[in-house]
Amino acid sequence: MRLTTVAQMALPEGSLQSFAVRATPDPTRELPVSFDQSRHVGRGDRAGSWMAVSFRLAQSPSHAVLADAWRAAIARHGTLRTVFSAAESGVRLHEATVDDGVWREHEASPGATTREALHALLDAECRPFAAPSYLLALVVPSPAEPDPRPVVVLASDHAHVDMWSLLILAHEVRARVDGEGAGGDATSAGTSPTDPLPAAFVDHTRALAAMPEAPVEVIAHWEEILRAGGGAMPVFPLSLGDVSTPSSAIVEVRDVLDVSQLARLEEQARGREVRILPLVLSELAQLFRDVADAPLRAVFPVHSRNEPRWRDSVGWYITNAVLDVADPAPASCAAAVGEAVRLGAFPLAPIFDRIGGTEPPGMFALSWLDVRRLRLRIEASFEPQFVSAELPTDNLMIWFIVNDDGLHLRCRYPSNAVARATVSSWLDELTNRIVTVARADLGEPPRPR
């Protein structure tokens, strides 16, 4: 499973089509808005706030079959039948009625690629206040392409989905189109289209609102973290140049370890009685100490699917915590990951309403995903990709993804001369350190800190 952007994704040249439904909100059926939805949608209607998954199909289905599969997914997941709107009181959310949809053809502009046409289409359709803010796109390869299998792209504004949600939707669509409902991986994973309807994301929002206040020690740690940042979330400790306003972004995608090197890194981690994430964080924390005399502090997304009822539900089940690593030792990094998960286990709205928590220019965020541990997976032969939009940025975010091919990273940062020099050399050094650990003699003790 590759983690890429719409400008860098692998996509054949061919005809671009989409299946679009229309959602009509009911003003009498208002629903609660989650904390993260409110912050995201509250930034206003804009392009580039979506995320997507793409994959090949085993065969070329009829338009009717593919449309039926997508309509079934919409019917299963309540968040896909809701629409956001703006009001003086803030963001509002209403249930909506969804029509049967229509197929459309999209011609690329003269000289443009199919990928560029897809980029423009998703920017136009998958926006926070669109009705609805999601879309199914289909690329049918041209006869000149070596692989005739069509590519499906499922995209939605982030307010309605996270990465796990996209996998759920992909499996449900593939189950209907490729016939896996008769016993393929989608059924065995519990996501057959004939299963009972999953819990609605709005019930998760209500459950969070009903939770008791976070423990005193959790609030105290949040206060400590935010105080260290002057009332704001952590920033990248190296210079990113002028980030007073968002600018165009650079996105680097790097292959860090191949499968054999990853296996050696896992052996090194087992020898230190940790997982590979703390071992990688240990190298990153030491790097920041060496080059900036700074601790590793980063916004750290954690999932909130903490009950079985959310397992097959589509929604925004991700919230932000903070990694706070004072000691680069792997065991200390493992403890910091556990504490970050704990920080994100309680509703953030009452905490941030009380002590702040703004997202400053230069904010540093770090995400980790081991696809091998996910219950749902798409075989590599179908060329699955997690696809992000492209938008201006004033911060730095790095994603690590582990799959059957090894360890990869994607890093997004502002496009200015200072950031390009700083981040490129930082990524070089970080990559070198991770490779060095993976290549070390097995059983070798950790190097002195």
Secondary structure by P-SEA (a helix, b strand, c coil): ccccccccccccccbbbbbbbbbbbcccbbbbbcaaaaaaaccccccccccbbbbbbcccccaaaaaaaaaaaaaacccccbbbbbccccbbbbbbbbcccbbbbbbccccccaaaaaaaaaaaccccccccccbbbbbbbcccccccbbbbbbbcccccccaaaaaaaaaaaaaaaaccccccccccccccccccccccaaaaaaaaaacccccaaaaaaaaaaaaaaccccccccccccccccccbbbbbbbbcccaaaaaaaaaaaaaacccaaaaaaaaaaaaaaaccccccccbbbbbccccccccccccccbbbbbbccccccaaaaaaaaaaaaaaacccaaaaaacbbbbbccbbbbbbbbccccccccccccccccbbbbbbbbcbbbbbbbbccccbbbbbbbcccaaaaaaaaaaaaaaaaaaaaaaacccccccccc
